[in-house]
């Protein structure tokens, strides 16, 4: 995990964009990394889905902010091992 305090701000992609942007600006300061999935610097590995990329970043962050509005994301099929 990074020595800098990392914060991931999340919501559905199509709404709350303005709120995410304002919150990110308010949280940014030296020693902090604020992550939003729409940022060009958002870490994504080749071949990784956007969902998996977000989960990978959440695992590396110290704080997670989830904004909940009126929309909802997609469904996920859960695989079980036999």
matplotlib code that plots the C-alpha trace (Angstrom):
import matplotlib.pyplot as plt

x = [0.0, 1.2, 2.7, 0.5, -3.1, -5.3, -9.0, -11.3, -14.5, -17.1, -20.6, -22.4, -20.6, -23.4, -24.6, -23.0, -20.0, -20.1, -20.3, -17.4, -15.3, -16.1, -15.4, -12.1, -11.0, -11.9, -10.0, -6.9, -3.9, -0.2, 0.3, -3.1, -4.0, -7.7, -8.9, -11.9, -12.5, -13.0, -9.6, -7.0, -4.5, -6.8, -4.7, -6.0, -4.1, -4.5, -7.3, -8.9, -12.6, -13.6, -15.3, -12.2, -10.0, -12.2, -12.0, -8.2, -8.0, -10.3, -8.0, -5.1, -6.9, -7.0, -10.5, -13.5, -16.3, -19.4, -21.9, -25.4, -27.9, -31.0, -29.2, -27.8, -24.9, -24.9, -25.4, -22.6, -22.7, -21.1, -19.1, -19.0, -16.4, -17.4]
y = [0.0, 3.5, 5.6, 8.5, 8.4, 7.2, 7.9, 6.4, 8.3, 6.1, 6.3, 5.2, 6.7, 8.7, 10.7, 12.6, 13.6, 17.2, 16.1, 13.7, 16.5, 19.0, 16.3, 15.3, 19.0, 19.4, 16.3, 16.9, 18.1, 17.2, 13.6, 12.4, 10.7, 11.1, 8.4, 8.8, 6.2, 8.9, 10.5, 9.9, 8.8, 6.1, 2.9, 0.2, -2.9, -4.1, -6.6, -5.6, -4.7, -1.3, -3.1, -5.1, -2.0, -0.2, -3.2, -3.3, 0.4, 0.0, -2.7, -0.3, 2.7, 3.8, 5.3, 4.6, 7.2, 5.8, 8.4, 7.0, 8.7, 7.5, 5.3, 1.9, 0.0, -3.3, -6.7, -9.1, -12.9, -14.6, -17.7, -20.5, -23.2, -26.9]
z = [0.0, -0.8, 1.9, 0.7, 2.0, -0.9, -1.1, -3.8, -4.6, -6.3, -7.6, -10.8, -13.8, -15.4, -12.4, -9.5, -11.7, -10.5, -6.8, -7.3, -8.9, -6.1, -3.4, -5.0, -5.1, -1.4, -0.4, -2.5, -0.5, -0.2, 1.0, -0.4, -3.6, -4.6, -7.1, -9.3, -12.1, -14.8, -14.2, -16.9, -14.3, -12.9, -12.8, -15.2, -16.2, -19.8, -20.2, -16.9, -16.9, -15.4, -12.6, -11.7, -12.0, -9.5, -7.1, -7.4, -6.6, -3.6, -2.2, -2.3, -0.8, 2.8, 2.5, 0.2, -0.3, -2.0, -3.3, -3.7, -6.0, -7.9, -10.5, -10.0, -11.7, -13.6, -12.2, -11.5, -12.0, -9.1, -9.9, -7.5, -7.4, -7.3]

ax = plt.figure().add_subplot(projection="3d")
ax.plot(x, y, z, "-o")
ax.set_aspect("equal")
plt.show()
